[in-house]
Amino acid sequence: MPCWTSDSCVHFSFSRSAASSYTPHATCPTGGTFLRRRSTRCSTSSPNRKSNEGVKAVKAELFRVDVERKPSVLTQLATELRRENPWVATDISAASRIVLLGMGSSHYANSVAAARLRSIGVDAIAEIASSDLLPAVREGTVVIAVSASGGSVETLDAVGRYEGQCPIIALTNVDGSDVAGMATRTLLMGAEKEEGGVACRSFLHTLALLLALESHLGGEVGLQAVLAKASAATADLIDRQDDWLPRLSELAIGPHGTHLVAPARRMSSAQQGSLMLREGPRLAATGCETGDWSHVDVYLTKTTDYRLVLFAGSRWEPQLLTWVSERGSTLVAVGRELEGSAFDLRYRHDDDDDVRLLAEVTVAELLAASLWQ
């Protein structure tokens, strides 16, 4: 069973040196300390190319398995959330001033969550943890530090700047991690270990738990229904991948990269989707917001073989579609049938915007896994 709060989780105390290093005062139950594994991706000790290719193939397969386990692991999380609301024990309220900290995928999820919270009247902001301009503490400030590994050095540094000044909640996938040791309370993601080394289930569970926070603070999320539909939607995409992946790969991958675009309320899908293509198969990919696309990305449609994957649902799509049509760019639509698209990818429950938020990035993850292999 996932463990939600520090009352029942194993924690370690940490001291921070002037160089901002974090040293555990306690060892793990097996007698050792938690150490981050050194990457072998760029090892110079072995020039054997075939060996490196073998490692790459194994990581790609493990990543694919991680993605394909998303529905079952999300269902487990939904069961735990039905049994217990983990946010109750944190004493966070709608009157709190919430500061969400994280890097990479965590920041992508945080940014959407903060915007949703502001839309229901909650004072919330998402800051990339590496910023030198973090918000000042004032009455009611609560920090939520999100790190799947619990060891992102930038997040640890940012949390250190808030220690002793306000409550700190750690949202992590690793019990006993560094960020948990610095927090007032810890919520575990329950995403299980991601054997491929790429944040996919932990990204999904971050979004799910932040939706649970929104529901806890008065948002009309319908959490259990959304999680059930998202699990079914993700399973549908996985089960039918042999039908749509070849066509998507043919259209979305071009000589000048891939551009993923999503509405502001689901911007994390474009950001995380493009990250999957960069992190796994090491392909050029960028994410953009649908309305902003006409101000910042449209220019490339004139000079490149422009490949666009559009996560549908923005009211600003018409101007994008006009430019794409006039410039002869290649468009793939996800979640809706759009005029001018070369391919429309539909899936179960894609008419529910919250389901889209949780499920649609699976398209990019499976694409990345297939190209990585």
Number of C-alpha atoms within 10 A of each C-alpha: 8 17 17 24 22 22 12 9 17 16 21 20 15 17 13 14 9 6 6 12 12 20 14 17 10 13 12 13 8 6 8 9 14 13 8 8 6 7 7 11 9 8 10 8 7 10 9 9 9 9 11 16 12 11 14 18 14 15 20 24 18 18 27 22 16 23 22 20 18 24 23 14 18 23 17 16 21 23 15 17 19 11 9 11 15 19 23 12 14 18 10 20 17 18 12 17 19 21 22 25 29 28 21 17 25 28 23 23 29 29 25 22 27 21 18 18 24 13 12 14 14 21 18 23 20 24 19 21 25 16 12 8 9 16 13 10 14 10 9 16 22 24 28 23 30 29 31 29 18 22 19 17 18 16 22 26 17 20 23 17 12 19 14 12 15 15 18 25 26 28 30 28 27 21 25 22 23 26 33 33 22 26 25 18 23 33 27 25 27 24 26 15 15 19 16 19 13 20 24 23 26 26 24 23 25 29 22 26 24 20 24 21 22 23 17 19 19 14 18 11 15 12 21 15 12 21 23 16 22 29 22 20 24 28 21 17 23 20 11 11 16 10 10 17 19 12 14 21 15 9 18 21 23 18 11 15 18 22 24 25 30 27 22 19 18 27 23 30 32 29 25 26 28 27 24 27 25 15 15 23 17 13 21 17 22 20 23 23 25 28 19 16 18 17 9 11 17 15 12 13 19 14 9 13 18 23 23 26 28 27 27 23 20 17 10 15 18 14 13 17 18 13 16 21 15 10 16 14 20 21 24 24 22 24 21 17 14 18 14 17 19 15 20 19 18 18 19 19 19 22 13 13 16 21 22 27 23 25 28 25 25 26 22 23 25 23 25 26 21 19 16 21 16
